[in-house]
């Protein structure tokens, strides 16, 4: 047994396996590829490679894939591979009336290429017939021999030697020795003996080649190499009608993916920009508003009068005419709902908000009317830096980060940046 040479294995993986995987991956992701091309107004690029045809090509190459895997298996006798693989592939690529015209032509070319590139020798044939693992193959070739009785003679080492030294014609009607071997291997009781003789055969082959020329020093490796060469050549023939188109298409799809990723990034930035601008506009629309918390709620109350009473407690003189409107907000519950008040201008609102510190010893607090997003930023800032270090002014969240001037924050992204530059004190 010989392991597949590293250079040949790498060549197979890079050339044949990568081509097959490319075909299979495009077939499996055909809908996604089509969607990407449609978004780029390039759907016509798939017109020459419809899904049905691509599926048929992948199915057509499946036998080659199976033979490749068998050839790459580390623990198998190499000299017996070519004959079995050749027979299997010739069967797989025999004419099929159900094929479409392109597949029929590809199948015919593969069938012809197999005949052109494979040169089977007696060594291949003998090795295959002696290897018990290919019993099923022998059954196919020797259906007529099954009915004959088993021979009585036992195989000896000199018979194996004869197989190695004498040229053999493989006509099953004339070659009685080979027919005897075939029948013998059909008998389960003789399989162990047959396997020992097959091993002896391969041992003698190895012994003979060690003393021979350089050309025959690595018979097993050469046999497997021939099979690999067969698969490579037939795959190249099969892939030629579509490989160029698929490679171009794959390259274009990769370029489209890059474009889409860049577009997605730009779209995300634009969406965030628009969201921030909308929040800015909404906050500006609330610039004349204040919210008053902690005022007991009574039936039939006039919230405008309550606002004036709160202003009076703050030491601020306000006239009812500066109030545009006011009302309670939120659902009724066990606690008093806050009052939102909109002033007719920014001046009265600023005066009242500036003097909110005069309510320090009461249960009433006055806050700015923030958007839902700004309120989220405020709460997050408080959770990081503490309530005493965070406040709002004119809709901007202010954070005391130490010896520096208070930092103004409007978005969570900027808050995260501030947190990196000015880490909050450990709690």
C-alpha positions in Angstrom: 0.0 0.0 0.0 1.2 3.5 -0.8 -0.2 6.8 0.4 -1.1 9.4 -2.2 1.9 11.7 -2.9 1.5 15.0 -1.2 2.1 17.0 -4.4 -0.5 15.0 -6.3 -3.0 15.2 -3.4 -2.6 19.0 -3.2 -3.0 19.2 -7.0 -6.2 17.2 -6.8 -7.6 19.3 -3.9 -6.8 22.6 -5.6 -7.8 21.8 -9.1 -10.6 19.1 -9.1 -12.1 19.5 -5.6 -12.2 23.2 -5.8 -13.9 23.2 -9.2 -16.4 20.7 -8.0 -17.1 22.6 -4.8 -17.5 25.8 -6.8 -20.1 24.2 -9.0 -21.9 22.6 -6.0 -21.8 25.8 -3.9 -23.2 27.9 -6.7 -26.0 25.4 -7.3 -26.9 25.3 -3.6 -26.8 29.1 -3.3 -28.4 29.7 -6.7 -31.4 31.6 -5.3 -29.1 33.9 -3.3 -26.9 34.5 -6.3 -29.9 35.3 -8.4 -31.2 37.8 -5.8 -27.8 39.5 -5.6 -27.6 39.9 -9.4 -31.2 41.1 -9.6 -30.3 43.9 -7.1 -27.5 44.9 -9.4 -29.8 44.6 -12.5 -27.5 41.8 -13.8 -29.8 38.9 -13.6 -29.2 38.1 -17.3 -25.7 36.8 -16.4 -27.4 33.6 -15.2 -29.3 33.1 -18.5 -26.4 30.9 -19.8 -26.3 28.8 -16.7 -29.8 27.8 -15.6 -30.3 25.9 -12.3 -31.5 22.8 -14.1 -28.3 22.6 -16.2 -26.1 23.3 -13.3 -27.8 20.6 -11.3 -27.3 18.1 -14.2 -23.6 19.0 -14.4 -23.0 18.4 -10.7 -24.9 15.1 -10.9 -22.8 14.2 -14.0 -19.6 14.8 -12.1 -20.7 12.9 -9.0 -19.2 9.5 -10.1 -15.8 11.2 -10.6 -16.1 12.7 -7.1 -16.7 9.2 -5.7 -13.7 7.8 -7.5 -11.6 10.6 -6.3 -12.5 9.9 -2.7 -11.7 6.2 -3.3 -8.3 7.1 -4.8 -7.5 9.4 -1.9 -8.3 6.7 0.7 -5.1 5.9 2.6 -5.7 2.2 3.4 -6.4 0.5 0.1 -4.3 -1.5 -2.3 -3.4 0.8 -5.2 -2.7 -1.5 -8.1 -6.3 -2.8 -8.0 -7.9 0.7 -8.3 -7.7 1.6 -12.0 -9.6 -1.3 -13.5 -12.5 -1.0 -11.1 -12.7 2.8 -11.4 -12.4 2.6 -15.2 -15.3 0.1 -15.3 -17.4 2.2 -12.9 -16.8 5.4 -14.8 -17.5 3.8 -18.2 -20.8 2.6 -16.9 -21.6 6.0 -15.4 -20.9 7.8 -18.6 -22.7 5.4 -21.0 -25.3 7.1 -23.2 -28.6 8.1 -21.4 -31.7 8.8 -23.5 -33.1 11.1 -20.7 -30.1 13.6 -21.0 -30.6 17.1 -22.3 -28.5 17.8 -25.4 -25.6 19.6 -23.6 -25.4 16.9 -21.0 -25.5 14.2 -23.7 -22.6 15.8 -25.4 -20.6 16.1 -22.2 -21.4 12.5 -21.3 -20.2 11.3 -24.7 -16.9 13.3 -24.4 -16.3 11.9 -20.9 -16.9 8.4 -22.2 -14.5 8.9 -25.1 -11.9 10.6 -22.9 -11.9 7.6 -20.6 -11.0 5.4 -23.5 -8.3 7.8 -24.7 -6.5 8.4 -21.5 -6.6 5.0 -19.7 -4.2 2.3 -20.6 -4.9 -0.8 -18.6 -2.2 -3.5 -18.2 -2.3 -7.1 -17.0 -1.0 -5.8 -13.6 -4.2 -3.7 -13.1 -6.4 -6.7 -14.1 -4.6 -9.3 -12.0 -4.6 -7.0 -9.0 -8.3 -6.3 -9.3 -9.2 -9.9 -9.6 -7.1 -10.9 -6.6 -8.4 -8.2 -4.3 -11.3 -9.6 -2.3 -12.7 -6.1 -1.6 -13.9 -5.9 -5.3 -16.1 -9.0 -5.1 -19.0 -7.0 -6.4 -17.0 -6.0 -9.5 -16.1 -9.6 -10.1 -19.7 -10.6 -9.8 -20.6 -8.2 -12.6 -17.9 -9.4 -15.0 -18.3 -13.1 -14.3 -22.1 -13.6 -14.1 -21.8 -16.6 -16.4 -19.1 -18.3 -14.3 -21.3 -18.5 -11.1 -23.1 -21.6 -12.2 -19.9 -23.6 -12.7 -18.7 -25.9 -9.8 -15.7 -24.8 -7.8 -12.4 -26.4 -8.8 -10.8 -28.9 -6.5 -7.2 -27.7 -6.8 -5.8 -25.5 -4.1 -3.9 -22.3 -5.2 -0.1 -22.3 -4.5 2.6 -19.7 -4.5 3.8 -20.8 -7.9 0.4 -20.0 -9.4 0.8 -16.5 -8.1 4.3 -16.4 -9.6 2.8 -17.5 -12.9 0.5 -14.5 -12.9 3.4 -12.2 -12.4 5.6 -13.7 -15.1 3.3 -14.8 -17.9 1.3 -12.5 -20.1 -2.4 -13.4 -19.7 -5.3 -13.0 -22.1 -8.4 -12.2 -20.1 -10.9 -14.2 -22.2 -13.0 -15.9 -19.5 -13.9 -18.8 -21.8 -10.3 -19.7 -22.5 -8.3 -18.7 -19.4 -9.2 -21.5 -17.0 -6.8 -20.4 -14.3 -8.4 -17.0 -14.0 -11.9 -18.5 -14.1 -10.8 -20.8 -11.2 -9.7 -17.7 -9.2 -13.0 -16.0 -9.9 -15.1 -18.9 -8.7 -12.8 -19.5 -5.7 -13.3 -15.9 -4.5 -17.1 -16.3 -4.6 -16.9 -18.9 -1.8 -17.0 -17.2 1.6 -15.0 -20.1 3.2 -12.1 -19.4 0.9 -12.0 -15.6 1.3 -9.3 -15.6 4.0 -7.0 -17.8 1.9 -7.7 -15.8 -1.2 -6.9 -12.6 0.7 -3.5 -14.1 1.9 -2.7 -15.0 -1.7 -3.7 -11.6 -2.9 -1.4 -10.1 -0.3 1.4 -12.5 -1.4 0.8 -11.3 -5.0 1.3 -7.7 -4.0 4.3 -8.6 -1.9 5.9 -10.3 -4.9 5.1 -7.4 -7.1 6.9 -5.1 -4.6 9.9 -7.4 -4.4 10.2 -7.5 -8.1 10.0 -3.8 -8.6 12.5 -3.0 -5.8 15.2 -4.5 -7.9 14.1 -3.1 -11.2 14.5 0.2 -13.0 13.6 3.6 -11.5 10.5 3.6 -13.7 9.1 0.7 -11.8 10.3 1.5 -8.2 7.0 2.9 -7.1 4.4 0.8 -8.9 1.7 1.4 -6.4 2.2 5.1 -6.5 2.2 5.1 -10.3 -1.0 3.1 -10.4 -2.8 5.6 -8.1 -1.2 8.4 -10.1 -2.7 7.1 -13.3 -6.1 7.0 -11.7 -5.7 10.6 -10.4 -4.5 11.6 -13.9 -7.6 10.0 -15.4 -9.9 11.9 -13.1 -8.2 15.2 -13.7 -8.3 14.9 -17.4 -11.9 13.8 -17.5 -13.0 16.6 -15.1 -11.2 19.2 -17.3 -13.1 18.0 -20.3 -16.4 18.0 -18.4 -16.0 21.4 -16.9 -14.7 23.2 -20.0 -18.2 24.3 -21.3 -19.1 25.9 -18.0 -16.0 26.5 -15.9 -15.0 29.8 -17.6 -18.5 31.2 -17.3 -18.7 30.1 -13.6 -15.3 31.5 -12.7 -16.3 34.9 -14.3 -19.6 34.8 -12.5 -18.0 33.8 -9.2 -15.6 36.7 -9.5 -18.4 39.1 -10.3 -20.5 37.8 -7.4 -17.6 38.4 -5.0 -17.3 42.0 -6.4 -21.0 42.4 -5.9 -20.7 41.2 -2.3 -18.1 43.8 -1.6 -20.2 46.5 -3.2 -23.2 45.3 -1.2 -21.3 45.3 2.0 -20.1 48.9 1.3 -23.6 49.9 0.4 -25.0 48.3 3.5 -22.4 50.3 5.5 -23.3 53.5 3.8 -27.0 52.8 4.3 -26.5 52.1 8.0 -24.6 55.4 8.4 -27.3 57.3 6.5 -30.0 55.6 8.6 -28.3 56.6 11.8 -27.7 60.2 10.5 -31.4 60.5 9.6 -32.5 59.0 13.0 -30.3 61.6 14.8 -31.6 64.4 12.7 -35.2 63.4 13.4 -34.5 63.2 17.1 -32.8 66.6 16.9 -35.9 68.1 15.2 -38.3 66.4 17.7 -36.2 67.7 20.6 -36.3 71.2 19.1 -40.1 71.0 19.0 -40.0 70.4 22.7 -37.7 73.3 23.6 -40.6 75.3 25.1 -41.9 72.4 27.2 -41.3 71.4 30.8 -42.5 68.5 32.9 -43.5 68.9 36.6 -43.4 65.9 38.9 -44.7 65.3 42.4 -47.8 67.5 42.4 -50.8 65.6 43.9 -53.6 65.0 41.4 -57.2 66.1 42.2 -60.5 65.8 40.3 -61.5 68.8 38.3 -58.1 70.5 38.7 -56.8 73.2 36.4 -53.2 72.3 35.4 -52.5 75.9 34.3 -53.2 77.1 37.8 -51.0 74.4 39.2 -48.1 75.5 37.0 -48.5 79.1 38.3 -48.6 77.8 41.9 -45.4 75.8 41.3 -43.7 78.9 39.7 -44.8 80.9 42.8 -43.1 78.4 45.1 -40.0 78.8 43.0 -40.1 82.6 43.4 -41.0 83.1 39.7 -43.8 85.5 38.7 -45.6 84.1 35.7 -48.9 85.2 34.0 -51.3 82.6 32.7 -51.0 84.2 29.3 -47.5 82.8 28.8 -48.8 79.2 29.0 -49.9 77.8 25.7 -51.3 74.5 27.2 -50.8 72.1 30.0 -52.1 68.6 31.0 -51.3 65.4 32.9 -49.5 62.7 30.9 -49.5 58.9 31.3 -52.0 56.4 32.7 -53.9 57.0 35.9 -52.5 55.0 38.8 -51.7 55.1 42.5 -49.1 57.9 42.0 -49.7 61.4 40.7 -49.1 61.7 37.0 -46.6 64.4 35.8 -47.8 67.6 34.2 -46.4 68.7 30.8 -46.6 72.4 30.2 -45.9 74.2 26.9 -45.1 77.9 27.1 -45.7 80.4 24.3 -42.0 81.1 24.1 -38.6 80.0 25.3 -38.2 82.9 27.8 -40.8 81.9 30.4 -39.7 78.3 30.1 -36.0 79.2 30.7 -36.9 81.4 33.7 -38.9 78.6 35.4 -36.3 75.9 34.6 -33.4 78.0 35.8 -35.1 78.5 39.3 -35.9 74.8 39.8 -33.3 74.6 42.5 -35.6 76.6 44.7 -37.8 73.4 45.0 -34.9 71.5 46.6 -36.7 70.9 49.9 -40.1 70.0 48.4 -41.3 66.8 46.7 -41.8 68.7 43.4 -39.2 68.5 40.6 -39.1 70.2 37.2 -37.4 68.5 34.3 -37.0 69.1 30.6 -39.3 67.4 28.2 -36.9 65.0 26.5 -37.5 62.7 23.5 -37.7 59.0 24.2 -34.2 58.6 22.8 -32.6 61.5 24.7 -34.3 60.1 27.9 -32.6 56.8 27.1 -29.2 58.5 26.8 -29.8 60.4 30.1 -30.7 57.2 32.0 -27.6 55.4 30.6 -25.4 58.3 31.5 -26.8 58.3 35.1 -26.2 54.5 35.4 -22.5 55.0 34.5 -21.6 58.3 36.2 -24.2 58.7 38.9 -27.2 61.1 39.2 -25.2 63.9 40.8 -22.8 64.1 37.7 -25.5 64.0 35.0 -28.2 66.6 34.1 -29.8 68.0 30.9 -29.8 71.6 29.5 -31.8 72.6 26.4 -32.2 68.9 25.4 -28.5 68.1 25.7 -27.3 65.6 28.3 -24.5 67.1 30.4 -21.9 64.9 32.2 -19.3 66.1 34.7 -16.3 63.9 33.9 -13.9 65.5 36.4 -11.7 68.5 36.1 -12.8 69.0 32.5 -15.7 71.1 31.4 -19.0 69.2 31.4 -19.4 67.2 28.2 -22.6 67.5 26.1 -24.0 64.2 24.8 -26.9 63.6 22.4 -26.4 60.0 21.2 -25.5 56.7 22.7 -22.6 56.3 20.3 -21.0 59.5 21.6 -21.7 58.5 25.2 -19.8 55.3 24.5 -16.9 57.3 23.1 -17.0 59.6 26.2 -16.9 56.5 28.4 -13.8 55.3 26.7 -12.0 58.7 27.0 -13.3 59.3 30.6 -14.0 56.0 32.4 -16.5 56.3 35.2 -15.2 55.9 38.7 -15.4 52.4 40.1 -18.4 51.9 42.4 
